Amino acid sequence: MSNMDKMKKMSEEITKIFHEHHKKTMQPKIKVTNPYSGQSAMLTEEENKLYLSIKLAELEERYDIMQKQLSKFSRMNVSAYMTLLD
């Protein structure tokens, strides 16, 4: 394999890695505001669904479920957890 072929293959691999990373990191974000502090955080769709589920469990006084979801959310997005739920 010539050097030119090696460079072309390497370029294709780098492009593939970039596109995969871009898909994972460039998800649309949803702005959520803490009703008590007024501070906001940007959440992915998955994080937003979990946040809403936490707030619903809180309203329904289902604290065992809420605690499990809080634990998961805190591992997903520490900064948003501290802003919105801590």
N, CA and C atoms as an extended XYZ file, in Angstrom:
258
Properties=species:S:1:pos:R:3:atomname:S:1:resname:S:1:resid:I:1 pbc="F F F"
N         0.847       -1.172        0.000 N   MET     1
C         0.000        0.000        0.000 CA  MET     1
C         0.901        1.246        0.000 C   MET     1
N         0.610        2.153       -0.893 N   SER     2
C         1.432        3.364       -1.009 CA  SER     2
C         1.121        4.328        0.135 C   SER     2
N         2.012        5.285        0.315 N   ASN     3
C         1.795        6.295        1.359 CA  ASN     3
C         0.524        7.093        1.109 C   ASN     3
N         0.245        7.362       -0.145 N   MET     4
C        -0.963        8.120       -0.495 CA  MET     4
C        -2.216        7.327       -0.108 C   MET     4
N        -2.215        6.024       -0.358 N   ASP     5
C        -3.349        5.182        0.023 CA  ASP     5
C        -3.510        5.137        1.542 C   ASP     5
N        -2.384        5.057        2.252 N   LYS     6
C        -2.423        5.042        3.711 CA  LYS     6
C        -3.005        6.343        4.246 C   LYS     6
N        -2.591        7.461        3.661 N   MET     7
C        -3.099        8.761        4.105 CA  MET     7
C        -4.593        8.894        3.820 C   MET     7
N        -5.019        8.402        2.675 N   LYS     8
C        -6.428        8.464        2.313 CA  LYS     8
C        -7.261        7.634        3.288 C   LYS     8
N        -6.779        6.449        3.610 N   LYS     9
C        -7.487        5.575        4.538 CA  LYS     9
C        -7.556        6.221        5.923 C   LYS     9
N        -6.455        6.801        6.371 N   MET    10
C        -6.415        7.464        7.670 CA  MET    10
C        -7.391        8.638        7.688 C   MET    10
N        -7.448        9.387        6.623 N   SER    11
C        -8.358       10.522        6.521 CA  SER    11
C        -9.816       10.053        6.608 C   SER    11
N       -10.129        8.959        5.947 N   GLU    12
C       -11.486        8.421        5.990 CA  GLU    12
C       -11.850        7.967        7.404 C   GLU    12
N       -10.900        7.355        8.098 N   GLU    13
C       -11.148        6.901        9.468 CA  GLU    13
C       -11.366        8.078       10.405 C   GLU    13
N       -10.567        9.120       10.255 N   ILE    14
C       -10.716       10.315       11.089 CA  ILE    14
C       -12.067       10.975       10.829 C   ILE    14
N       -12.456       11.056        9.566 N   THR    15
C       -13.752       11.638        9.209 CA  THR    15
C       -14.888       10.841        9.833 C   THR    15
N       -14.795        9.530        9.802 N   LYS    16
C       -15.826        8.664       10.387 CA  LYS    16
C       -15.927        8.896       11.894 C   LYS    16
N       -14.794        8.960       12.559 N   ILE    17
C       -14.777        9.194       14.009 CA  ILE    17
C       -15.391       10.556       14.330 C   ILE    17
N       -15.030       11.569       13.546 N   PHE    18
C       -15.570       12.912       13.756 CA  PHE    18
C       -17.089       12.916       13.628 C   PHE    18
N       -17.615       12.267       12.594 N   HIS    19
C       -19.064       12.248       12.375 CA  HIS    19
C       -19.785       11.507       13.503 C   HIS    19
N       -19.215       10.414       13.987 N   GLU    20
C       -19.825        9.673       15.099 CA  GLU    20
C       -19.840       10.537       16.357 C   GLU    20
N       -18.741       11.216       16.625 N   HIS    21
C       -18.657       12.091       17.792 CA  HIS    21
C       -19.649       13.248       17.664 C   HIS    21
N       -19.740       13.807       16.470 N   HIS    22
C       -20.640       14.930       16.213 CA  HIS    22
C       -22.093       14.529       16.476 C   HIS    22
N       -22.489       13.339       16.058 N   LYS    23
C       -23.857       12.870       16.287 CA  LYS    23
C       -24.164       12.794       17.772 C   LYS    23
N       -23.196       12.314       18.553 N   LYS    24
C       -23.407       12.141       19.990 CA  LYS    24
C       -23.432       13.466       20.731 C   LYS    24
N       -22.624       14.415       20.316 N   THR    25
C       -22.475       15.655       21.081 CA  THR    25
C       -23.349       16.800       20.589 C   THR    25
N       -23.897       16.704       19.426 N   MET    26
C       -24.654       17.828       18.869 CA  MET    26
C       -26.163       17.590       18.913 C   MET    26
N       -26.623       16.993       19.994 N   GLN    27
C       -28.051       16.799       20.164 CA  GLN    27
C       -28.692       18.153       20.472 C   GLN    27
N       -29.930       18.359       20.030 N   PRO    28
C       -30.597       19.616       20.367 CA  PRO    28
C       -30.758       19.718       21.884 C   PRO    28
N       -30.639       20.916       22.400 N   LYS    29
C       -30.723       21.138       23.848 CA  LYS    29
C       -32.020       21.861       24.204 C   LYS    29
N       -32.498       21.585       25.403 N   ILE    30
C       -33.731       22.172       25.911 CA  ILE    30
C       -33.375       22.983       27.158 C   ILE    30
N       -33.787       24.232       27.178 N   LYS    31
C       -33.502       25.087       28.331 CA  LYS    31
C       -34.531       24.814       29.422 C   LYS    31
N       -34.021       24.479       30.614 N   VAL    32
C       -34.874       24.208       31.774 CA  VAL    32
C       -34.438       25.147       32.894 C   VAL    32
N       -35.410       25.749       33.563 N   THR    33
C       -35.120       26.721       34.614 CA  THR    33
C       -35.588       26.197       35.967 C   THR    33
N       -34.733       26.343       36.953 N   ASN    34
C       -35.059       25.979       38.324 CA  ASN    34
C       -36.108       26.974       38.826 C   ASN    34
N       -37.292       26.490       39.238 N   PRO    35
C       -38.352       27.414       39.648 CA  PRO    35
C       -38.045       28.177       40.938 C   PRO    35
N       -37.084       27.702       41.709 N   TYR    36
C       -36.769       28.339       42.985 CA  TYR    36
C       -35.639       29.359       42.859 C   TYR    36
N       -34.592       28.990       42.099 N   SER    37
C       -33.423       29.877       41.996 CA  SER    37
C       -33.450       30.763       40.758 C   SER    37
N       -34.208       30.361       39.748 N   GLY    38
C       -34.226       31.101       38.491 CA  GLY    38
C       -33.053       30.762       37.581 C   GLY    38
N       -32.141       29.888       38.035 N   GLN    39
C       -31.000       29.487       37.204 CA  GLN    39
C       -31.466       28.445       36.181 C   GLN    39
N       -30.802       28.434       35.031 N   SER    40
C       -31.177       27.526       33.952 CA  SER    40
C       -30.028       26.607       33.570 C   SER    40
N       -30.398       25.493       32.939 N   ALA    41
C       -29.428       24.542       32.404 CA  ALA    41
C       -29.962       24.040       31.072 C   ALA    41
N       -29.040       23.665       30.206 N   MET    42
C       -29.408       23.111       28.906 CA  MET    42
C       -29.346       21.587       28.999 C   MET    42
N       -30.458       20.928       28.666 N   LEU    43
C       -30.560       19.479       28.771 CA  LEU    43
C       -30.788       18.837       27.418 C   LEU    43
N       -30.280       17.617       27.281 N   THR    44
C       -30.608       16.825       26.097 CA  THR    44
C       -32.048       16.340       26.263 C   THR    44
N       -32.609       15.782       25.234 N   GLU    45
C       -33.981       15.263       25.304 CA  GLU    45
C       -34.095       14.190       26.390 C   GLU    45
N       -33.113       13.307       26.445 N   GLU    46
C       -33.126       12.235       27.445 CA  GLU    46
C       -33.062       12.802       28.866 C   GLU    46
N       -32.192       13.777       29.075 N   GLU    47
C       -32.073       14.407       30.392 CA  GLU    47
C       -33.355       15.136       30.764 C   GLU    47
N       -33.969       15.805       29.805 N   ASN    48
C       -35.205       16.530       30.057 CA  ASN    48
C       -36.333       15.579       30.450 C   ASN    48
N       -36.434       14.452       29.767 N   LYS    49
C       -37.466       13.465       30.118 CA  LYS    49
C       -37.271       12.971       31.546 C   LYS    49
N       -36.022       12.710       31.910 N   LEU    50
C       -35.737       12.255       33.261 CA  LEU    50
C       -36.040       13.355       34.275 C   LEU    50
N       -35.682       14.586       33.965 N   TYR    51
C       -35.982       15.722       34.847 CA  TYR    51
C       -37.491       15.829       35.094 C   TYR    51
N       -38.271       15.754       34.028 N   LEU    52
C       -39.725       15.844       34.165 CA  LEU    52
C       -40.280       14.681       34.982 C   LEU    52
N       -39.704       13.514       34.797 N   SER    53
C       -40.119       12.342       35.562 CA  SER    53
C       -39.809       12.520       37.053 C   SER    53
N       -38.676       13.125       37.357 N   ILE    54
C       -38.301       13.413       38.750 CA  ILE    54
C       -39.309       14.379       39.373 C   ILE    54
N       -39.633       15.439       38.643 N   LYS    55
C       -40.570       16.437       39.164 CA  LYS    55
C       -41.972       15.828       39.357 C   LYS    55
N       -42.381       14.939       38.455 N   LEU    56
C       -43.674       14.270       38.593 CA  LEU    56
C       -43.673       13.361       39.828 C   LEU    56
N       -42.604       12.599       40.010 N   ALA    57
C       -42.503       11.731       41.191 CA  ALA    57
C       -42.561       12.565       42.469 C   ALA    57
N       -41.942       13.743       42.437 N   GLU    58
C       -41.990       14.637       43.588 CA  GLU    58
C       -43.427       15.086       43.867 C   GLU    58
N       -44.142       15.488       42.837 N   LEU    59
C       -45.532       15.927       43.002 CA  LEU    59
C       -46.431       14.809       43.521 C   LEU    59
N       -46.153       13.594       43.049 N   GLU    60
C       -46.951       12.435       43.460 CA  GLU    60
C       -46.479       11.841       44.786 C   GLU    60
N       -45.464       12.462       45.384 N   GLU    61
C       -44.880       12.006       46.645 CA  GLU    61
C       -44.391       10.555       46.574 C   GLU    61
N       -43.825       10.205       45.426 N   ARG    62
C       -43.237        8.873       45.225 CA  ARG    62
C       -41.723        9.018       45.396 C   ARG    62
N       -41.316        9.193       46.628 N   TYR    63
C       -39.946        9.576       46.935 CA  TYR    63
C       -38.923        8.480       46.654 C   TYR    63
N       -39.333        7.218       46.747 N   ASP    64
C       -38.394        6.134       46.426 CA  ASP    64
C       -38.008        6.178       44.950 C   ASP    64
N       -38.992        6.392       44.094 N   ILE    65
C       -38.740        6.509       42.651 CA  ILE    65
C       -37.933        7.773       42.370 C   ILE    65
N       -38.327        8.862       43.015 N   MET    66
C       -37.639       10.130       42.808 CA  MET    66
C       -36.157       10.017       43.160 C   MET    66
N       -35.827        9.357       44.265 N   GLN    67
C       -34.430        9.220       44.677 CA  GLN    67
C       -33.613        8.426       43.665 C   GLN    67
N       -34.179        7.371       43.126 N   LYS    68
C       -33.479        6.571       42.110 CA  LYS    68
C       -33.209        7.412       40.862 C   LYS    68
N       -34.211        8.181       40.458 N   GLN    69
C       -34.053        9.018       39.275 CA  GLN    69
C       -33.077       10.165       39.518 C   GLN    69
N       -33.093       10.734       40.712 N   LEU    70
C       -32.128       11.784       41.057 CA  LEU    70
C       -30.701       11.249       40.973 C   LEU    70
N       -30.514       10.041       41.461 N   SER    71
C       -29.191        9.432       41.422 CA  SER    71
C       -28.720        9.259       39.974 C   SER    71
N       -29.617        8.794       39.133 N   LYS    72
C       -29.270        8.607       37.711 CA  LYS    72
C       -28.969        9.960       37.055 C   LYS    72
N       -29.813       10.949       37.302 N   PHE    73
C       -29.624       12.265       36.693 CA  PHE    73
C       -28.294       12.871       37.128 C   PHE    73
N       -27.945       12.702       38.402 N   SER    74
C       -26.701       13.286       38.905 CA  SER    74
C       -25.475       12.680       38.226 C   SER    74
N       -25.586       11.447       37.768 N   ARG    75
C       -24.475       10.821       37.044 CA  ARG    75
C       -24.460       11.230       35.569 C   ARG    75
N       -25.622       11.554       35.022 N   MET    76
C       -25.713       11.938       33.610 CA  MET    76
C       -25.182       13.343       33.354 C   MET    76
N       -25.541       14.284       34.252 N   ASN    77
C       -25.197       15.689       34.030 CA  ASN    77
C       -25.047       16.378       35.393 C   ASN    77
N       -23.846       16.305       35.925 N   VAL    78
C       -23.582       16.829       37.274 CA  VAL    78
C       -23.922       18.303       37.374 C   VAL    78
N       -23.507       19.083       36.408 N   SER    79
C       -23.742       20.527       36.442 CA  SER    79
C       -25.227       20.854       36.455 C   SER    79
N       -25.995       20.218       35.590 N   ALA    80
C       -27.443       20.468       35.538 CA  ALA    80
C       -28.116       19.988       36.827 C   ALA    80
N       -27.646       18.891       37.368 N   TYR    81
C       -28.178       18.397       38.635 CA  TYR    81
C       -28.017       19.462       39.723 C   TYR    81
N       -26.804       20.017       39.807 N   MET    82
C       -26.540       21.038       40.831 CA  MET    82
C       -27.384       22.293       40.607 C   MET    82
N       -27.625       22.640       39.378 N   THR    83
C       -28.397       23.841       39.043 CA  THR    83
C       -29.890       23.637       39.248 C   THR    83
N       -30.401       22.484       38.852 N   LEU    84
C       -31.847       22.287       38.812 CA  LEU    84
C       -32.435       21.524       39.997 C   LEU    84
N       -31.659       20.615       40.577 N   LEU    85
C       -32.268       19.680       41.519 CA  LEU    85
C       -31.622       19.629       42.895 C   LEU    85
N       -30.446       20.151       43.051 N   ASP    86
C       -29.741       20.035       44.338 CA  ASP    86
C       -30.248       21.056       45.325 C   ASP    86
